[in-house]
Amino acid sequence: MLVNFFHGLRDAGVPVTTRELLDLLAGLKQHVAFGSIDDFYYFSRACLVKDEKYFDRFDRAFGLHFKELEALDDVIEAIIPDDWLRAEFMKQLSEEDRARIESLGGLEKLIEEFKKRLEEQKKRHQGGNKWIGTGGTSPFGQQGYHPEGIRVGPNGGNRKAVKVWDKREFRNLDDSVELGTRNIKVALRRLRKFARTGAADELDLDDTIRSTARNAGLLDIKMVPERHNAVKVLLFFDVGGSMDPHVRVCEELFSAARTEFKHMEYFYFHNFIYESVWRNNVRRHNERLPLLDVMHKYSHDYKVIFIGDAAMSPYEIAQPGGSVEHWNEEAGEVWMRRLRQTYEKLIWINPVPKEEWEYTQSTAMTHKLVDGHMYPLTLRGLEEAMSYLSK
C-alpha cells in the first residue's frame, strides 16, 4: 500500500526518494505512528516532505490515496482487539460524557443502534429525532442537537457528539500561489549570511562546556554577540499607476524583508529608475535623493532588488525626457546600467504573472537590462531570486 502511496506522491510532484520511504517504514515498524490516521499523516509528511512548499501537493496525494479510509478499519480491527479499542476510547471521556453514554444504554448500545439505522436508512434526512442526517435531535448526524451521540460529517451544530467522523481539510501552500508575509519570509531566508555583531549577550554553550572542562569542572560561562543575517539589501519599489493593484503583495514583501534583513534600505520610484528616488511618497516632489548619492553611500556588496511590473511606454526607458513626471536629462536605461556596474548582484521582481511578460515591450526591455534576472512574485520565483543573490 505504501509503495503505491510513494508513487502517488511522485506523480503529484513531491520529490520523495527511496531513502525517505525506508525511513517511514522503519518508523512504522517502531510504532512511531500506530492506530491513528492523523498520527500517520503527520509522521509520513515529516518523513517524506523536506520543503513545506510541497505540503499542498502532499495533502492532495494523501487525500486521493486514502480517500477510502473505511478500508483501514478492517486493518486496525485485525491488529488491535476490539475490546482494547473500546477501553481506550472510554478512558478519554469525562465523567459527564460517560453518564450521557450510559443514558442511552452504554457505548455498545450506541454503536449498535448507529449501525442498525445506517443499514435501514435509504436516503438523506434533514431534521427529526431518529434517522442519521442534519439539523435534527437524533443521536446520529451533523449540525443538530442531542446531548449524547455520534456526529457524521464536518464540524458544526451544537458540538455535543461523542465521536467525530470528520472530513479532513488541507490548507494550500504551493510554490505557485500568491504570497503571504509568512511564505515570503520562508523564501527570503534563502538569502542568508550570518555574522555575530553587537554586545556579547548570548550564551556560547559549546565554548562554555569546553572551558568548564578545561577548568576542572568549575563553571566558566562564555558569551558571544547575537547572530544576525549580515546580508545587505537595497529595495526599490515602483509605486502608483499600474502598480496600484499590487500594493497588498508589495506591502507583504516589504514587511517580510524588514524582519529578515538587518541591513536593509528602501526607496521608491515611478515606472523606471532615473536620477533621483525618494523615501516618502507624500514628499516625493520636494524631498528626492539623488541616485548617485545612494550609490556612493551604500557599498558595492549590497544586493539590489527592484519590485515593479515593468509596464510602461518604451520611451520611458530608452529616451531622455521619457519620464511621465519630470524631464530626465539621461535615459532610464543609462541609470540602470550604472547600477549594474556598481553592484554585483541586481534583480527585478515582477508581480505580473510570467506568462504575460511577453505582451509588454517595456517588460522585455527591462528583462534585458537586468541581464535576464527578472523573477515572478511567487514563492518559487522568490526562491530562485534569493538563490541567485546568495551565490
Secondary structure, DSSP 4 states (H G I P E B T S, - for coil): -HHHHHHHHHHTT----HHHHHHHHHHHHTTSS-S-HHHHHHHHHHHH-SSGGGHHHHHHHHHHHTS-THHHHHHHHHHS-HHHHHHHHHHTS-HHHHHHHHHTT-HHHHHHHHHHHHHH--S--BSSSSSSEESS-SSEEESS--SS-EEESSS-TT---SEEE---------TTSPP-HHHHHHHHTTS--EEE-SSS-EE-HHHHHHHHHHTTT-----EEPPEEE--EEEEEEE-SGGGGGGHHHHHHHHHHHHHH-SEEEEEEESSS--SEEES-GGGTTTSEEEHHHHHHHS-TTSEEEEE----S-THHHHSTT--SSS--SS-HHHHHHHHHHH-S-EEEEE-S-GGGGGG-HHHHHHHHHTTT-EEESSHHHHHHHHHHHH-
